[in-house]
């Protein structure tokens, strides 16, 4: 006999504002159009974590159609207490062909017109932040011409 469980709740972890550089195009491959977007730095602020995004990360994208991109970003957060957290953030961004084309041209598109969802994973050796290694997270995103805004939530 099973009993109904309370569904998981979401708790806001942090908001990330990540500055991005121009994409480096690889071209059309058998797995989609590949491009790499350099992550130049940024800020992390929220109820659980504050810090900055270190320069040197990248988003390894695969454009699988005129309406869908697969996101695979890797970068480091340095917290205000000087600790470092490695982030692997994987997800998808979808929208109409017109909105996706406008993003590619560097135009602003209302974030509500796109579906941009991720599942970040965190790794750290810092004692204070070890709980990040053992929890699951989800994120929402918005793409702007010069930055990406992400909202991360811990699944409780």
ChimeraX attribute file (.defattr): number of C-alpha atoms within 10 A of each C-alpha:
attribute: neighborCount
match mode: 1-to-1
recipient: residues
	/A:1	2
	/A:2	4
	/A:3	5
	/A:4	5
	/A:5	6
	/A:6	6
	/A:7	8
	/A:8	9
	/A:9	9
	/A:10	13
	/A:11	15
	/A:12	17
	/A:13	21
	/A:14	21
	/A:15	22
	/A:16	24
	/A:17	20
	/A:18	22
	/A:19	19
	/A:20	22
	/A:21	16
	/A:22	12
	/A:23	17
	/A:24	12
	/A:25	12
	/A:26	11
	/A:27	11
	/A:28	13
	/A:29	11
	/A:30	7
	/A:31	9
	/A:32	15
	/A:33	16
	/A:34	20
	/A:35	17
	/A:36	19
	/A:37	17
	/A:38	21
	/A:39	24
	/A:40	17
	/A:41	20
	/A:42	19
	/A:43	19
	/A:44	22
	/A:45	17
	/A:46	14
	/A:47	10
	/A:48	14
	/A:49	19
	/A:50	18
	/A:51	20
	/A:52	21
	/A:53	24
	/A:54	17
	/A:55	17
	/A:56	12
	/A:57	19
	/A:58	18
	/A:59	21
	/A:60	18
	/A:61	22
	/A:62	22
	/A:63	20
	/A:64	16
	/A:65	13
	/A:66	14
	/A:67	16
	/A:68	19
	/A:69	21
	/A:70	21
	/A:71	20
	/A:72	19
	/A:73	21
	/A:74	19
	/A:75	20
	/A:76	20
	/A:77	26
	/A:78	18
	/A:79	18
	/A:80	13
	/A:81	10
	/A:82	11
	/A:83	15
	/A:84	20
	/A:85	21
	/A:86	15
	/A:87	18
	/A:88	16
	/A:89	20
	/A:90	20
	/A:91	19
	/A:92	19
	/A:93	20
	/A:94	18
	/A:95	18
	/A:96	14
	/A:97	13
	/A:98	12
	/A:99	20
	/A:100	22
	/A:101	15
	/A:102	14
	/A:103	15
	/A:104	12
	/A:105	10
	/A:106	14
	/A:107	15
	/A:108	14
	/A:109	18
	/A:110	11
	/A:111	16
	/A:112	10
	/A:113	13
	/A:114	19
	/A:115	15
	/A:116	22
	/A:117	21
	/A:118	23
	/A:119	17
	/A:120	20
	/A:121	19
	/A:122	20
	/A:123	17
	/A:124	18
	/A:125	12
	/A:126	13
	/A:127	8
	/A:128	10
	/A:129	17
	/A:130	14
	/A:131	12
	/A:132	16
	/A:133	13
	/A:134	9
	/A:135	12
	/A:136	14
	/A:137	20
	/A:138	21
	/A:139	21
	/A:140	19
	/A:141	23
	/A:142	20
	/A:143	21
	/A:144	17
	/A:145	17
	/A:146	13
	/A:147	18
	/A:148	16
	/A:149	18
	/A:150	20
	/A:151	20
	/A:152	23
	/A:153	21
	/A:154	19
	/A:155	15
	/A:156	11
